Amino acid sequence: MSSWFLCHTRPAARLKLFCVPHAGRGASLYMPWRTLLPDWIELSAVQLPGREGRLKEAPLKSISAMADAMAREMEHRLDRPYVMFGHSMGALVCFEITRSMRQRGLPLPKALVLSGRRAPTIPEEAPPIHNLPDADFVAAMSARYNGIPQIILDQPDMMRMLLPIMRSDIEAIETYRYRSEEPLAVPFFVYGGHEDPQLAPSNVTGWALLTSGRFEQRLFPGGHFYLQDERDTLVEALVKDVASLSLACEGNVSAGVR
């Protein structure tokens, strides 16, 4: 088995769902989705180097390195149609993976579900933080993303273990530079929290310009990490959106959430 994926194998599933985590997190983020997805969707959660079961490996420090490595790993797993979901950093990775797939002449996803991230064409306005001293970096992460649980902040050993991963991921985000290419012929579903500044109207419009296919937006209660509190509602919306794609509807698949 590949170290790049945690899979909930369903040999009879008609569609694969590849999920890429946000900065600092691993594939386990998506494991609770297993009981929410219908039988016709197989979950493959991406495990990037440097976290969870790959903790001893050096983390990748650029979005392009993550995307190119993932495209190579996925090339041999595209036996069925697939959709990609990514949150925050994961949304950027999904977008760049799809462009890498197009360059390689590989099958493209039937849709991208891009969560909690402004369009890649819009540069970061906030000052970089990945090179700050540890205490300042943690404070900046907490203030900007509110994404480090208090239970981890209260455990110095855990923080020391996670800091290199967080720094590398934030470095990847802060050093990312969009390269102009033709729009992708792939439907885009842009998800986010009502209170997330990443999803300001102008930021969402930027995504619409990067696809020549269908474009829709879904907003949920909450901020940047809405997917934690709104998990069931999010998965239900994702399943319905995927079921609305003509290919996913073949064979009388159900749009219902289990």
C-alpha positions in Angstrom: 0.0 0.0 0.0 1.1 3.5 -0.7 2.2 5.7 2.3 0.5 8.6 0.5 -3.1 7.5 1.1 -5.4 6.4 3.9 -8.2 4.6 2.0 -11.6 3.4 2.9 -11.6 0.7 0.2 -14.9 0.1 -1.6 -14.2 -2.0 -4.7 -17.8 -1.5 -6.0 -17.6 2.3 -5.7 -18.2 4.2 -8.9 -16.2 7.3 -7.9 -13.1 8.1 -5.9 -12.8 11.1 -3.6 -9.3 12.3 -3.0 -9.1 14.7 0.0 -6.1 16.9 0.7 -5.7 18.4 4.3 -5.0 21.9 5.3 -1.6 23.1 6.7 -0.3 21.2 9.7 -2.8 18.3 9.4 -2.7 14.8 8.0 -5.0 12.3 6.4 -6.8 11.5 9.6 -8.7 14.8 9.3 -11.0 13.0 6.8 -11.4 9.6 8.4 -14.7 10.6 10.1 -16.1 11.1 6.6 -16.1 7.3 6.0 -19.4 6.8 7.8 -21.0 9.8 6.0 -20.2 9.0 2.4 -22.6 6.7 0.4 -21.4 3.4 -0.9 -20.8 4.7 -4.4 -17.9 7.0 -3.2 -14.5 5.6 -2.1 -12.5 7.9 0.2 -8.8 8.3 -0.3 -7.3 10.8 2.2 -3.9 12.2 1.2 -1.0 11.8 3.6 1.7 14.3 2.8 5.3 13.6 4.1 6.2 14.8 7.6 2.9 14.0 9.4 1.2 11.2 11.2 2.4 7.9 9.7 5.1 9.7 7.7 6.4 11.8 10.6 10.1 10.8 10.0 10.0 12.1 6.5 11.0 15.6 5.6 8.0 17.8 4.8 7.7 19.4 1.3 8.1 23.1 1.3 6.4 24.2 -1.9 2.9 23.8 -3.3 4.4 22.7 -6.7 6.5 20.0 -5.0 3.4 18.7 -3.2 1.3 18.8 -6.4 3.9 17.1 -8.6 4.6 14.4 -6.1 0.9 13.8 -5.7 0.2 13.7 -9.4 2.9 10.9 -9.8 1.4 8.9 -6.9 -2.2 9.3 -8.2 -1.3 8.3 -11.8 -1.6 4.6 -10.9 -4.8 5.0 -8.9 -7.1 6.5 -11.6 -9.0 3.3 -12.4 -12.3 5.1 -11.8 -13.6 8.7 -12.2 -12.5 10.9 -9.3 -13.2 14.2 -7.6 -10.8 16.1 -5.4 -11.5 18.1 -2.2 -9.0 20.3 -0.5 -9.2 22.7 2.4 -7.1 25.9 2.6 -3.6 24.8 1.6 -5.2 21.6 0.3 -7.3 23.7 -2.2 -4.2 25.1 -3.7 -2.6 21.7 -3.9 -5.7 20.2 -5.6 -5.7 23.1 -8.2 -2.1 22.6 -9.0 -2.4 18.8 -9.1 -5.1 19.1 -11.7 -2.9 21.4 -13.8 -0.1 18.9 -13.4 -2.4 16.1 -14.6 -3.4 18.1 -17.6 0.3 18.7 -18.5 0.9 14.9 -18.2 -2.1 14.0 -20.3 -3.7 12.1 -17.5 -7.4 11.9 -16.7 -8.7 15.1 -15.0 -11.0 15.0 -12.0 -14.7 15.3 -12.6 -14.8 18.2 -10.2 -12.7 20.2 -7.8 -14.2 21.1 -4.4 -12.1 24.0 -3.2 -12.6 24.9 0.4 -11.6 27.8 2.6 -9.1 29.4 0.1 -9.1 32.5 -2.0 -8.3 32.2 -5.7 -4.6 31.5 -6.4 -4.5 34.6 -8.7 -4.9 36.9 -5.6 -1.6 37.5 -3.8 -1.2 37.3 -0.1 -1.5 40.7 1.6 -0.5 39.7 5.1 3.2 39.7 6.0 5.0 36.3 5.9 5.3 34.5 9.2 7.0 31.2 8.4 10.5 32.5 9.5 9.3 34.0 12.8 10.8 32.7 16.1 8.7 29.9 17.6 6.7 31.9 20.1 5.9 34.6 17.5 5.1 32.0 14.8 2.6 30.2 17.1 1.0 33.5 18.1 0.7 34.6 14.5 -0.8 31.2 13.5 -3.3 31.4 16.3 -4.3 35.0 15.5 -4.5 34.6 11.7 -6.1 31.1 11.5 -7.3 30.2 14.9 -6.2 26.8 13.8 -4.1 25.4 16.7 -6.3 23.6 19.3 -5.7 24.7 22.9 -5.1 21.1 23.9 -2.0 21.2 21.6 -0.9 24.6 22.7 -0.9 23.3 26.2 1.5 20.4 25.4 5.1 21.7 24.7 6.3 18.3 23.4 3.5 18.1 20.9 4.1 21.6 19.7 7.8 20.9 19.2 6.8 17.9 17.0 4.3 19.8 15.0 6.1 23.1 14.5 8.4 21.9 11.6 5.3 20.7 9.7 3.4 23.9 10.3 6.4 26.0 9.3 6.9 24.0 6.1 3.3 24.2 5.1 3.0 27.9 5.8 6.2 28.5 3.8 4.6 26.6 0.9 1.6 28.8 1.1 3.6 32.1 1.4 6.0 31.3 -1.4 3.4 30.1 -3.8 3.2 32.1 -7.0 0.4 31.6 -9.6 1.5 30.8 -13.1 -0.9 31.8 -15.9 -2.4 28.9 -17.9 -5.6 28.2 -19.8 -8.7 27.7 -17.6 -9.3 24.1 -16.5 -12.2 22.3 -18.2 -13.3 21.0 -14.8 -16.3 22.1 -12.6 -15.4 24.1 -9.6 -17.3 24.0 -6.3 -16.0 26.6 -3.9 -16.9 26.0 -0.3 -16.2 28.1 2.9 -17.5 29.6 6.1 -19.6 32.7 6.1 -17.2 34.4 8.4 -14.0 33.5 6.6 -12.2 36.5 5.0 -10.6 34.1 2.5 -14.1 33.8 0.9 -14.7 37.5 0.3 -16.7 38.0 -3.0 -13.7 39.2 -5.0 -11.7 36.2 -3.9 -14.4 33.8 -5.0 -14.8 35.5 -8.4 -11.1 34.8 -9.0 -11.8 31.1 -8.9 -14.6 31.4 -11.4 -12.1 32.8 -14.0 -9.9 29.6 -13.7 -12.5 27.1 -15.0 -14.2 26.9 -18.3 -16.7 24.5 -16.7 -19.5 24.8 -14.1 -18.9 27.1 -11.1 -20.8 27.2 -7.9 -20.3 28.4 -4.3 -21.5 27.0 -1.1 -21.2 28.9 2.2 -21.6 27.3 5.7 -21.9 28.7 9.2 -18.6 29.5 10.8 -15.1 30.8 9.9 -12.0 29.3 8.3 -12.3 26.0 10.0 -16.1 25.6 9.5 -15.5 22.0 8.3 -14.9 20.9 11.9 -18.3 22.0 13.2 -20.2 21.6 10.0 -18.8 18.3 8.9 -22.1 16.5 8.4 -23.6 19.4 6.5 -20.5 19.8 4.4 -20.3 16.1 3.4 -24.0 16.1 2.6 -23.5 19.2 0.3 -20.5 17.6 -1.3 -22.3 14.3 -2.1 -25.2 16.2 -3.6 -22.9 18.3 -5.8 -21.0 15.3 -6.9 -24.2 13.4 -7.6 -25.3 16.3 -9.8 -22.5 15.6 -12.2 -23.7 13.4 -15.1 -21.1 10.7 -14.7 -21.7 10.3 -11.0 -25.4 9.8 -11.7 -24.9 6.9 -14.1 -26.0 3.6 -12.7 -28.8 5.0 -10.5 -26.3 6.1 -7.7 -28.0 7.7 -4.7 -27.2 11.2 -3.6 -28.2 10.4 -0.1 -25.8 10.5 2.8 -25.5 7.4 5.0 
